[in-house]
Amino acid sequence: ALIDIFLTDTAEHLETLADLLPFGQVEGCVLPAHTVKSSARLVGAEGLAALAEMLEKRLRTKPDTPIEEFDRLRLRMVEVFGHTRRQLLARTDRADGESTAA
């Protein structure tokens, strides 16, 4: 469902950022950051959405920022995504348990 797509796609977008940033491919990072921001908002992952928005804005408006700064934001996104993933999966497991128990 939506949560599964979000989890799979977000992991791929974060991987894309990890692949592109070390090579200074700032332009190529804008769309993955934007997509993470939008999809995180759809599932209520506001912390991840806020970080992705911050990264997207910096990529667009300050592309000369040192790559290390962009990468620190990306690493924080990865960390928050891990927490978000666990919370969403726990919520999904509870919902599945409730529907089978009824």
C-alpha positions in Angstrom: 0.0 0.0 0.0 1.0 3.7 0.3 3.3 3.0 3.3 5.2 0.2 1.4 5.7 2.5 -1.6 6.9 5.3 0.6 9.4 3.1 2.4 10.8 1.6 -0.8 10.9 4.8 -2.8 12.4 6.9 0.0 15.2 4.4 0.6 16.0 4.6 -3.2 15.9 8.4 -3.1 18.2 8.5 -0.1 20.6 6.1 -1.9 20.5 8.4 -5.0 21.5 11.3 -2.8 24.4 9.3 -1.3 25.5 8.3 -4.8 25.4 11.8 -6.3 26.6 14.1 -3.5 30.2 12.9 -3.2 30.6 13.9 -6.9 29.2 17.3 -6.4 26.1 16.6 -8.6 24.0 19.1 -6.8 21.4 19.5 -9.6 20.8 15.8 -9.7 20.0 15.9 -5.9 17.2 18.4 -6.1 14.5 16.1 -7.4 15.2 13.2 -4.9 15.1 15.7 -2.0 11.9 17.2 -3.3 10.3 13.8 -3.7 11.3 12.7 -0.2 9.8 16.0 1.2 6.5 15.5 -0.6 6.0 11.8 0.1 7.0 12.2 3.7 4.3 14.8 4.1 1.8 12.4 2.6 2.4 9.8 5.3 2.8 12.3 8.1 6.5 12.0 8.5 7.0 15.7 9.3 10.5 15.5 10.7 11.8 13.8 7.6 9.8 16.2 5.4 11.4 19.2 7.2 14.9 17.9 6.7 14.2 17.1 3.0 12.8 20.6 2.5 15.9 22.1 4.1 18.1 20.1 1.9 16.1 20.9 -1.2 16.1 24.7 -0.5 19.9 24.7 0.1 20.5 22.7 -3.1 18.4 25.1 -5.1 19.5 28.4 -3.5 23.0 27.8 -2.3 24.5 25.2 -4.7 28.0 26.3 -3.8 27.6 25.1 -0.2 30.3 22.6 0.8 29.3 19.1 -0.1 30.0 18.1 3.5 27.1 20.3 4.7 24.7 18.8 2.2 25.9 15.3 3.3 25.4 16.1 7.0 21.7 16.9 6.2 21.5 13.7 4.1 22.9 11.6 6.9 20.4 13.1 9.3 17.6 12.3 6.8 18.8 8.7 6.8 18.7 8.6 10.6 15.3 10.1 10.8 14.0 7.8 8.0 15.1 4.8 10.1 13.0 6.0 13.0 10.1 6.8 10.7 10.3 3.4 9.1 10.1 1.6 12.4 7.2 3.7 13.5 5.3 3.2 10.3 5.9 -0.5 10.3 4.8 -0.8 13.9 1.6 1.2 13.2 1.0 -1.1 10.1 1.5 -4.2 12.2 -0.9 -3.0 14.8 -3.5 -2.2 12.2 -3.1 -5.6 10.6 -3.5 -7.3 13.9 -6.7 -5.3 14.7 -8.2 -6.2 11.3 -7.6 -9.9 11.6 -8.8 -10.0 15.2 -12.1 -8.4 14.4 
